[in-house]
Amino acid sequence: MAVRLQFLTQHPDEIALAMRYWAMDEEGAFLERVAELVPFRDVIQSGQIARQVREYCLAFDENQCCYLCDGPIRVSGRADAKKIFQKSSFPCESCEDELRRQKAEKQALEQAEISKRLAYKNERNASATLCYGELSDEAVILLLALDALLGQKLASGTFTISDCDDLSPIGGKLFIDRLLQEGVLLDDPIAAKPGTYFIKEGELWWYISGIQYFLPPDADLGRGPAALRHLEEHVFTDSEALTDLWLDYALADVMRYFDDQCDVYQHELEDDAVEKVRAILRHALRTYSIAELWSLVWMAIKHAASVANMRYFNRAKAAASIPNKIRQLVEQADKKEGIKHSWNRPDHHVAGSLGMVFLSLFGIDENVPGKAVIEMFGRMGRQAEATGSQHMQSLAQSFLQCALEAPDSWKAIGLLAEKIRSGMATDEAILEFLLEQKRAEIPVS
Ligand SMILES: [Zn+2]
């Protein structure tokens, strides 16, 4: 017998049944069919015999050895027994226990490492503060849009990426990433769904869907709706950043329509073709409105659908022609009289809370030509510069006047020079100089 039995019973009938079940000739063929072993007591179905035999003995197949330790391999029924000697493809029971123990140990070590890193992350993030008054133009617009979308969750709680789905027509990730890069949003590992963070090749990784983000408090005002209201007083001056954010938003709005239409006409574009389309449209958004580009995109996609069935053409070729068609239509519009049509916003395609913030702050939406948007942001930047230079001019005049009127003008110039040498900006140095002069004028009582 190539199967060694270790009995768990002393009852002769039960031992006899196990021996008959496993009895085989030298070539490994079983001597009796299982059907011949029934009835045995109340077992009348042959299918139940193997289970009965397993209760009476452990069976080790001598034609197999563990691939790890060469030890015996336990088999549970006739189908598992081999006719020719071979190494098993799975470990023996004791090796399996050992592997399980090693795996549990590794998991425990990993868990300890994750906990250690998250404790550090938590300590760092929980104590972080921002100065809401010094946030960039881009951050303020995005936070106002998140405020409209999330309310209390932004002001004093935490939120997930899926909470931000209606931030823009293509969801929130693109814009949330910008806030994360600026350090305006942080993640709260304590609030995250269990299993969100894991270790891979020694590094801490995470599943974005499980992350809980939060807005750190203002250093003076803390967290809450009252602190957020201060964002509404922000003065926008960075025309380049405003243009860049608008173009990203507008491109998202056009690409959402583009993706939906490709889906309707079953065009599948390669990644580099989509990249090409994005580049052409982002540039075109400097001139045309979102709604005009919707109509242009529709023409290109419709054209591809109509040529797909033509001779020498197929769907893949037709889809690949879309980027060039879009470029051609934009060039035609540039040379002639622009884009003739503009589409209305499709019903199921929202502008998102970011779109609504652009509308309420600057009065721009899908119908405003890109050229007008960029000119407006340019004007805002120039105005801010002019206000800045007026401010500098009056500072300079105040300093000069003060220095001329001082009993020792030479000393006054020396004091200012000293401040600048110590690392202060010129306007800062003048402001401090003027403040010191004012204090010196107040008589000590
Ligand atoms: Zn083994």
Boltz pocket constraint, residues with backbone or C-beta under 6 A from the ligand:
constraints:
  - pocket:
      binder: B
      contacts: [[A, 66], [A, 67], [A, 68], [A, 69], [A, 70], [A, 71], [A, 72], [A, 91], [A, 92], [A, 93], [A, 94], [A, 95], [A, 96]]
      max_distance: 6.0
